[in-house]
Amino acid sequence: MKLEQLTKEALETDSKRYISLVKDVVNNILDKEVKYNGKIRFEGRLAEVKPEGEAVIVGDLHGDIESLIHILKKTNFIEKANKNENFLMIFLGDYGDRGMFSAEVYYMVLKLKLMFPDRILLMRGNHEGPRDLPVYPHDLPMQFRSRFGDVGNEAYKVTTEIFDYLLNAILIEERYLLVHGGLPENASSLKDFAYAHEMHPKESFLEEILWSDPYEGEGVYPSPRGAGKLFGWNITRRILDMLNVQILIRGHEPCNEGFKINHFGKVLTLFSRRGPPYFNSYAAYLHVNLSEKFEVAGQLSRFIRQF
């Protein structure tokens, strides 16, 4: 299948095809993540990736189908995946809400996962969070009703059932830690990321992973979002050192340039959609060779693709 065909299918899909696709991905893929030629090891909702081959890392999409099409076209992902090239695409979460093509973005991303289960990694964003951590406004139910009519509620419900299967974090050995939002203040091992969903809500690890943001100070403070925390550079340094990685890569925050760098170069934020209600001038994604090792995010600037 080519990108043009996938896009056409997403734009024209009916509720029956959409619901069937979602169920297939959950039943056949997400509940038993496949190994990627020994390159990826799964534990809980954590993927540990060996530093080999290319990776494209995509931030928040929020229903922006044009940005998703642009990224797939510029990276030639489908063509490379069809040739079994050593190429991985990672999504940092927040696929829907806020943009009017949420159902279509979900469809394309999930179809890619079904087509290339060992080339696509899907992470959980705060817009795919647990039911006790809702987002406001949450226009996804309205979008599904508008898109699918009377079956919209069922399509929405089926979509939300995916959320518990999405990854909490990804560790690229000796290189990067990937989360959607931020770092849990009291995390003491990689297992706190892998099993954060099982410890929720007794422990706040999952909430902080999905909702927290970096700020340029020390310590931890309440977040103005109403969930998660603001975490300082010392939290980032401690956890990156603990996990023997160099840089935290995250989404979650709109960035006017499509990306931003915090904590003395140790945090890279990617935001991969444009347009209302965010009005950022650029979107961006990262296209990097995982075999190369970098100490700070500034060294990744030549691999950040703005559009």
BALOGU-947279 format. One line per 3 residues: their letters; for each residue x, y, z of N, C-alpha, C, CB. Coordinates in steps of 0.2 Angstrom, whole numbers, m for minus. Glycine has a CB too. Example, Ala and Ser with C-alpha at 12.3 -4.5 7.8 and 13.67 -1.06 7.14 Angstrom:
2
as	66:m28:39:62:m22:39:66:m16:39:57:m22:45 | 64:m11:35:68:m5:36:64:0:39:70:m3:29
// end
This chain:
307
mkl	4:m6:0:0:0:0:4:6:0:m5:0:6 | 3:11:m4:6:17:m5:3:23:0:7:20:m12 | 7:28:1:4:33:5:m2:36:3:9:39:6
eql	m3:37:m4:m9:40:m7:m15:36:m5:m8:41:m14 | m14:29:m6:m19:24:m5:m21:24:2:m17:17:m7 | m17:24:7:m18:25:14:m22:31:16:m11:24:18
tke	m20:37:13:m23:43:15:m30:43:12:m20:49:11 | m31:40:6:m38:40:3:m43:35:7:m38:37:m4 | m40:30:10:m43:25:14:m46:28:20:m39:19:15
ale	m41:32:23:m43:35:30:m48:40:29:m36:38:33 | m48:44:23:m53:49:22:m60:47:21:m50:54:17 | m60:41:18:m66:38:15:m69:32:20:m65:35:8
tds	m65:30:25:m67:25:29:m74:26:32:m62:23:34 | m78:20:33:m84:21:36:m83:18:43:m90:17:32 | m88:18:47:m88:16:54:m86:9:55:m94:18:58
kry	m89:5:51:m88:m3:51:m80:m4:50:m92:m6:46 | m77:m1:45:m70:m3:43:m66:0:49:m68:1:36 | m68:6:51:m64:9:56:m64:5:63:m66:16:58
isl	m70:3:65:m70:m1:71:m66:m8:70:m77:m2:73 | m67:m11:64:m64:m17:63:m56:m16:64:m66:m20:56 | m54:m11:61:m46:m10:61:m44:m9:68:m45:m3:57
vkd	m47:m5:72:m45:m4:79:m45:m10:83:m50:1:83 | m50:m14:82:m51:m21:86:m45:m26:83:m57:m24:84 | m43:m25:77:m38:m30:74:m31:m28:77:m38:m29:67
vvn	m30:m21:78:m24:m19:81:m23:m21:88:m23:m11:80 | m28:m20:92:m28:m22:99:m27:m29:100:m35:m20:102 | m31:m33:96:m31:m41:97:m25:m44:94:m38:m44:94
nil	m22:m41:89:m17:m45:85:m10:m42:87:m18:m45:78 | m10:m35:89:m4:m32:89:m2:m29:96:m3:m26:85 | m6:m25:99:m4:m21:105:m4:m25:111:m9:m15:106
dke	m8:m31:111:m8:m35:117:m3:m40:117:m15:m38:118 | 1:m40:112:7:m45:112:12:m42:107:5:m52:109 | 15:m36:109:20:m33:105:25:m38:102:23:m27:109
vky	26:m37:96:31:m42:92:38:m39:93:29:m43:85 | 43:m44:93:50:m42:93:52:m40:86:54:m48:96 | 57:m35:86:59:m32:80:66:m35:79:59:m24:81
ngk	66:m41:76:73:m44:74:77:m44:80:76:m41:68 | 75:m45:86:79:m44:92:81:m38:94:85:m49:91 | 79:m32:91:81:m26:92:77:m22:98:80:m21:86
irf	71:m25:99:66:m22:104:64:m27:109:60:m19:101 | 65:m25:115:62:m30:121:57:m26:125:68:m32:126 | 51:m29:126:46:m26:129:45:m29:136:39:m28:125
egr	44:m24:141:42:m26:148:37:m21:150:49:m26:152 | 31:m24:152:26:m20:154:24:m16:148:27:m16:160 | 24:m9:149:22:m4:144:28:0:143:16:0:146
lae	34:m4:142:40:m1:141:44:m5:135:45:m1:147 | 46:m1:130:50:m4:125:58:m2:126:48:m2:118 | 62:m7:126:69:m5:126:72:m7:119:73:m10:131
vkp	75:m2:116:77:m2:109:85:m2:108:74:3:105 | 88:m6:104:95:m6:103:96:m1:98:97:m13:100 | 102:3:99:104:9:95:106:7:88:109:13:99
ege	102:5:84:103:3:77:98:6:72:104:m5:77 | 101:7:66:96:10:61:94:17:62:91:5:61 | 89:19:58:86:25:58:80:25:62:84:27:51
avi	78:31:65:72:32:68:69:39:67:73:31:76 | 62:39:66:59:45:65:54:46:72:54:45:59 | 55:51:75:51:52:81:46:58:80:56:54:87
vgd	40:57:81:35:61:80:31:63:86:29:58:75 | 30:70:87:27:73:93:19:73:92:30:80:94 | 16:77:96:9:78:96:6:79:89:6:83:101
lhg	1:76:87:m2:77:80:m9:80:81:m3:70:77 | m13:78:86:m19:81:88:m24:82:82:m18:88:91 | m25:77:78:m30:77:73:m27:81:66:m36:80:75
die	m21:82:66:m18:86:60:m16:81:55:m12:91:62 | m20:79:50:m18:74:45:m13:76:40:m25:72:41 | m13:83:39:m9:86:34:m1:85:37:m10:93:33
sli	0:86:43:6:85:46:9:78:46:7:88:53 | 4:73:47:6:66:47:8:64:40:0:62:49 | 4:66:35:5:65:28:12:68:26:0:67:23
hil	13:74:28:20:77:26:26:73:29:20:84:29 | 25:71:35:31:67:39:32:60:35:29:66:46 | 26:57:33:27:50:30:30:51:23:20:47:30
kkt	28:56:20:30:58:13:38:59:13:26:63:10 | 40:64:18:47:66:18:51:61:20:47:72:22 | 49:56:24:54:51:27:54:45:23:52:49:34
nfi	49:44:18:48:38:14:47:32:18:54:38:9 | 44:33:24:43:28:28:40:21:25:39:30:34 | 35:22:22:31:16:19:36:12:14:24:18:16
eka	39:16:10:43:13:5:49:9:9:46:18:0 | 52:12:14:58:9:17:55:3:21:61:14:22 | 49:4:24:47:m2:28:45:m8:24:41:0:32
nkn	43:m6:18:41:m12:13:47:m16:11:38:m9:7 | 53:m12:11:59:m15:9:63:m18:15:64:m10:6 | 60:m18:21:63:m21:27:69:m18:29:64:m28:26
enf	69:m11:27:75:m7:30:75:m6:37:76:0:26 | 80:m5:40:81:m5:48:79:2:50:88:m6:50 | 72:3:50:69:10:50:63:9:55:67:12:43
lmi	63:14:60:58:14:66:55:20:66:61:12:73 | 48:20:67:44:26:68:41:26:74:39:28:62 | 42:31:78:40:32:85:35:38:86:45:32:90
flg	29:37:88:24:42:90:24:43:97:17:40:87 | 24:49:99:25:51:106:18:52:110:29:57:107 | 13:51:106:6:51:109:2:57:107:6:51:116
dyg	m4:58:109:m9:64:107:m10:64:100:m6:70:110 | m14:58:98:m15:57:91:m22:61:89:m16:50:89 | m26:62:94:m33:65:92:m34:71:97:m38:60:92
drg	m40:74:96:m42:80:100:m39:86:97:m40:79:108 | m43:91:97:m41:98:95:m41:99:88:m34:100:98 | m40:94:84:m40:94:76:m46:90:73:m33:92:74
mfs	m48:92:68:m54:90:65:m53:83:61:m57:95:60 | m47:81:61:m46:74:57:m43:69:62:m41:75:51 | m46:69:68:m44:64:73:m45:57:71:m47:66:80
aev	m51:56:69:m52:49:67:m48:46:61:m60:48:65 | m46:51:57:m42:49:51:m35:48:53:m42:55:46 | m32:52:58:m26:51:60:m25:45:64:m24:57:65
yym	m30:43:68:m30:37:72:m30:31:67:m36:36:76 | m34:32:62:m35:26:57:m28:25:53:m40:28:51 | m25:31:51:m18:30:48:m13:27:52:m16:37:45
vlk	m12:30:58:m7:27:63:m8:20:64:m7:31:69 | m15:18:66:m16:11:67:m15:6:61:m23:10:70 | m17:9:56:m16:5:50:m8:3:48:m19:8:43
lkl	m4:9:50:3:8:49:5:3:54:6:14:50 | 3:3:60:5:m2:65:3:m9:63:1:m1:72 | m3:m10:60:m5:m16:57:m1:m19:52:m13:m16:55
mfp	1:m14:47:5:m16:41:12:m17:43:5:m10:37 | 15:m14:48:22:m14:50:23:m15:58:26:m8:47 | 20:m20:61:20:m20:68:27:m20:71:17:m26:70
dri	32:m22:68:39:m21:70:43:m15:68:43:m28:68 | 39:m10:65:42:m4:63:39:2:66:42:m3:56 | 33:1:70:30:7:73:29:6:80:22:7:69
llm	31:11:84:30:11:91:25:16:93:36:11:95 | 20:15:97:14:19:98:15:21:106:7:17:96 | 16:27:108:16:29:115:9:32:117:22:34:116
rgn	9:33:123:2:35:126:4:43:128:0:31:133 | m1:47:126:m1:54:128:m6:55:133:m2:58:122 | m6:61:136:m11:63:141:m18:63:138:m10:70:144
heg	m19:64:131:m25:63:128:m27:56:127:m25:67:121 | m23:51:129:m25:44:129:m24:42:136:m20:40:124 | m25:46:141:m24:44:148:m29:40:151:m23:50:152
prd	m28:38:157:m33:34:161:m40:39:162:m31:32:168 | m45:36:164:m51:39:164:m52:44:170:m57:35:165 | m48:43:175:m48:48:181:m43:54:180:m45:44:187
lpv	m40:54:174:m36:60:172:m38:63:165:m28:58:171 | m45:66:165:m47:68:159:m44:75:157:m55:69:160 | m45:76:150:m42:82:147:m48:87:146:m38:81:141
yph	m47:93:146:m52:98:145:m49:104:140:m55:101:151 | m53:105:135:m59:102:132:m57:95:129:m62:107:127 | m62:91:129:m61:84:126:m66:84:120:m62:79:131
dlp	m64:86:114:m69:86:109:m69:80:104:m67:92:104 | m65:74:106:m65:68:103:m72:65:102:m60:64:106 | m76:64:107:m82:61:106:m87:65:101:m86:61:113
mqf	m87:72:101:m90:75:96:m88:74:89:m90:83:98 | m81:74:88:m78:72:82:m80:66:79:m71:73:82 | m80:61:83:m82:54:81:m90:54:79:m81:49:86
rsr	m94:57:83:m101:58:81:m102:62:74:m105:61:87 | m98:67:73:m99:71:67:m96:66:61:m94:77:68 | m91:62:62:m88:58:57:m92:52:55:m81:56:59
fgd	m95:49:61:m98:42:60:m105:42:61:m95:37:64 | m108:48:63:m115:48:65:m118:44:71:m119:46:59 | m123:40:70:m126:36:75:m121:31:78:m132:32:73
vgn	m116:29:74:m111:24:77:m105:28:80:m108:20:71 | m105:34:80:m99:38:83:m97:36:90:m100:45:82 | m102:35:94:m101:34:101:m97:27:102:m107:33:105
eay	m99:22:98:m96:16:98:m89:16:95:m100:10:93 | m88:20:90:m81:21:87:m77:24:92:m81:25:81 | m79:29:96:m76:33:101:m74:28:107:m80:39:104
kvt	m79:24:109:m77:19:114:m72:14:112:m84:15:116 | m72:11:106:m67:6:104:m60:10:104:m69:4:97 | m60:16:102:m54:19:101:m51:20:108:m55:26:98
tei	m55:22:113:m52:23:120:m50:17:123:m57:26:125 | m52:11:121:m50:4:123:m42:3:121:m54:m1:121 | m40:7:116:m33:6:114:m28:9:119:m32:9:107
fdy	m31:14:123:m26:18:127:m22:14:132:m30:23:130 | m25:9:135:m22:5:140:m16:1:137:m27:1:144 | m16:0:131:m11:m4:128:m5:0:125:m14:m8:122
lln	m6:6:125:0:10:122:6:11:127:m3:17:121 | 12:12:124:18:12:128:18:18:133:24:12:124 | 21:17:139:22:22:144:29:26:142:22:20:151
ail	33:22:140:40:25:139:44:20:134:44:26:145 | 49:23:131:54:20:127:61:22:129:53:21:119 | 65:17:130:72:18:131:76:15:125:74:14:138
iee	80:20:122:85:18:117:92:18:120:85:23:111 | 94:12:121:100:10:125:106:15:124:103:3:124 | 108:18:130:113:23:131:112:29:127:120:19:128
ryl	106:30:124:105:36:120:99:41:123:103:34:113 | 93:38:123:87:42:124:82:39:129:84:45:118 | 79:43:132:73:41:136:67:45:132:73:42:143
lvh	62:41:130:56:44:127:50:44:132:55:42:120 | 46:49:133:40:49:137:36:54:133:41:50:144 | 29:54:135:25:60:132:26:66:135:18:58:132
ggl	26:66:142:26:72:146:32:74:150:20:73:150 | 33:70:155:39:71:160:41:66:164:37:77:164 | 45:67:169:48:62:173:45:62:180:56:64:173
pen	44:56:182:41:55:189:47:57:194:39:48:190 | 45:61:198:50:64:203:53:58:207:46:69:208 | 49:53:209:52:48:214:53:41:210:47:47:219
ass	54:41:204:55:35:200:62:33:202:55:36:193 | 63:26:204:69:24:206:72:18:202:68:21:213 | 68:16:197:71:11:192:67:11:185:71:4:195
lkd	69:8:181:66:8:174:59:4:175:70:4:169 | 58:0:180:52:m3:181:46:2:183:52:m9:186 | 48:7:186:43:12:187:40:15:181:46:18:192
fay	44:15:176:41:17:169:37:12:166:47:20:164 | 40:6:166:37:0:163:30:m2:166:41:m6:164 | 29:m1:173:23:m3:176:19:3:179:25:m8:181
ahe	20:9:177:17:15:180:10:14:179:19:21:176 | 7:11:174:0:10:173:m3:5:178:m2:8:166 | 1:1:180:m2:m4:185:m2:m1:192:2:m11:185
mhp	3:4:194:3:7:200:m2:13:201:10:9:201 | m4:15:195:m9:21:195:m16:19:198:m10:23:188 | m19:23:202:m17:29:204:m14:30:211:m23:34:205
kes	m12:24:214:m9:24:221:m2:28:220:m7:17:223 | 2:27:215:8:31:214:6:35:208:14:26:212 | 10:41:208:8:46:203:13:46:197:9:53:206
fle	16:40:196:21:39:190:18:40:184:24:32:191 | 12:37:182:9:38:176:7:45:175:3:33:175 | 4:48:180:1:55:179:7:59:177:m2:57:185
eil	13:59:180:19:63:179:22:61:172:24:62:184 | 22:55:170:24:53:163:20:56:158:24:46:162 | 13:57:159:9:59:154:8:67:154:2:56:154
wsd	8:70:160:6:77:161:12:82:163:1:77:166 | 17:80:165:22:84:168:26:88:162:27:81:172 | 29:94:164:33:98:160:39:100:163:29:104:158
pye	45:101:159:51:104:162:50:112:164:57:102:158 | 54:114:169:55:121:170:62:122:172:50:124:175 | 64:128:171:72:130:171:73:132:179:74:136:167
geg	73:127:183:74:128:190:76:121:193:69:131:194 | 76:121:199:77:114:203:71:112:206:83:115:208 | 70:106:208:65:103:212:59:102:208:63:108:217
vyp	53:102:211:47:100:208:41:105:211:45:92:210 | 37:107:207:31:111:209:25:109:206:33:119:207 | 19:111:208:13:109:205:12:112:198:7:112:210
spr	9:109:194:8:111:187:2:115:186:8:105:182 | 2:120:182:m4:124:181:m9:120:176:m2:131:177 | m7:115:174:m12:111:170:m17:107:174:m8:105:166
gag	m16:107:181:m20:104:185:m19:96:186:m27:104:183 | m14:94:182:m11:87:183:m4:87:182:m15:82:179 | 0:82:184:7:82:183:10:87:187:8:83:176
klf	17:88:186:21:93:190:25:96:185:25:89:195 | 28:102:187:34:105:184:40:102:187:34:113:185 | 45:99:183:51:96:186:57:100:184:51:89:184
gwn	62:100:188:68:104:187:73:100:184:70:107:193 | 79:104:182:84:100:179:88:95:183:90:105:177 | 87:96:190:91:91:194:87:84:194:91:93:201
itr	80:84:193:76:78:192:78:75:185:69:80:192 | 79:79:180:81:76:174:88:73:174:81:81:168 | 93:76:177:99:74:178:100:67:182:104:79:181
ril	96:67:187:96:61:191:93:55:187:92:62:198 | 88:56:184:84:50:181:88:48:174:77:52:179 | 91:52:171:95:51:165:101:47:167:97:57:161
dml	104:49:172:110:46:175:108:39:177:113:50:181 | 103:38:181:100:32:183:99:27:178:94:33:187 | 97:29:172:95:25:167:101:24:161:89:27:163
nvq	106:28:163:112:27:158:110:30:151:115:21:158 | 106:35:151:105:38:144:107:46:144:97:37:142 | 107:49:138:109:56:138:104:61:138:114:56:132
ili	98:60:134:94:65:132:87:62:133:95:67:125 | 82:66:136:75:65:137:72:68:131:72:68:143 | 68:64:127:64:67:121:57:66:123:66:63:115
rgh	53:71:122:46:71:124:42:76:119:45:74:131 | 35:75:120:30:80:116:27:84:121:25:75:112 | 20:84:121:16:87:126:15:95:126:18:85:132
epc	20:98:124:20:106:124:20:109:117:26:108:128 | 16:113:116:16:117:109:22:121:109:10:121:109 | 26:121:104:32:125:103:31:129:96:38:120:103
neg	33:136:97:32:140:91:36:138:85:33:147:93 | 42:135:87:47:133:82:46:125:80:54:134:84 | 42:122:84:41:115:83:45:111:87:42:113:76
fki	50:114:91:54:110:96:57:115:100:59:106:92 | 59:113:106:63:117:111:67:113:115:58:121:115 | 72:116:118:77:112:122:77:115:129:84:113:119
nhf	77:111:134:78:113:141:83:109:145:71:112:144 | 84:112:151:88:108:156:95:107:153:85:101:158 | 99:113:151:106:112:149:107:107:143:110:111:155
gkv	102:107:139:102:103:133:100:95:134:109:103:131 | 98:94:140:96:87:141:89:85:140:97:85:149 | 84:90:138:77:89:136:76:92:130:73:92:142
ltl	73:87:125:71:90:118:63:89:118:75:86:113 | 60:94:117:52:93:116:51:94:108:49:99:120 | 46:90:106:44:90:99:37:91:98:46:83:95
fsr	35:95:94:27:96:93:26:96:85:25:103:96 | 23:91:83:23:89:76:16:91:72:24:82:75 | 12:96:75:6:98:71:6:106:71:0:95:75
rgp	2:108:66:2:115:66:m6:117:66:5:118:59 | m7:124:66:m14:126:65:m18:127:72:m17:122:61 | m24:130:71:m28:131:77:m29:125:81:m34:135:76
pyf	m30:125:88:m29:131:92:m22:133:94:m34:130:98 | m17:130:91:m10:131:94:m7:137:90:m6:125:93 | m8:138:84:m5:144:80:3:144:81:m8:150:83
nsy	6:138:81:13:138:81:16:139:74:16:132:84 | 21:143:73:24:144:66:26:138:63:29:150:67 | 29:134:66:32:128:63:30:121:67:40:128:63
aay	30:116:64:30:109:67:36:106:66:24:105:64 | 38:101:69:44:97:69:44:90:71:50:101:73 | 49:86:68:50:79:70:57:78:70:46:74:65
lhv	59:72:72:66:71:73:68:65:68:69:69:80 | 73:65:64:75:59:60:82:58:61:73:61:52 | 84:53:65:90:52:67:93:45:66:91:54:74
nls	99:44:65:102:38:65:104:36:73:109:38:61 | 101:30:75:101:28:82:108:26:84:96:23:84 | 112:24:79:119:22:81:124:28:83:122:18:75
ekf	122:34:81:126:39:83:124:41:91:125:45:79 | 129:44:94:128:45:101:129:53:102:133:41:106 | 125:56:106:125:63:107:124:64:114:120:67:103
eva	128:70:117:128:71:124:122:76:126:134:74:126 | 120:81:121:115:86:122:111:87:116:118:93:124 | 105:89:117:100:90:112:102:94:106:93:92:115
gql	106:99:108:108:104:103:112:101:97:113:109:106 | 115:95:99:119:91:94:114:88:89:123:86:97 | 108:87:91:102:84:87:99:89:82:97:81:91
srf	101:96:82:97:101:79:98:99:71:100:107:80 | 103:97:68:103:95:61:99:90:59:110:94:59 | 96:86:64:92:80:62:84:82:64:94:74:66
irq	83:88:66:76:90:67:74:93:61:76:96:73 | 68:91:59:65:93:52:59:98:54:63:87:48 | 60:104:53:54:109:53:50:109:47:57:116:56
f	44:111:48:40:112:42:34:116:43:37:105:39
// end
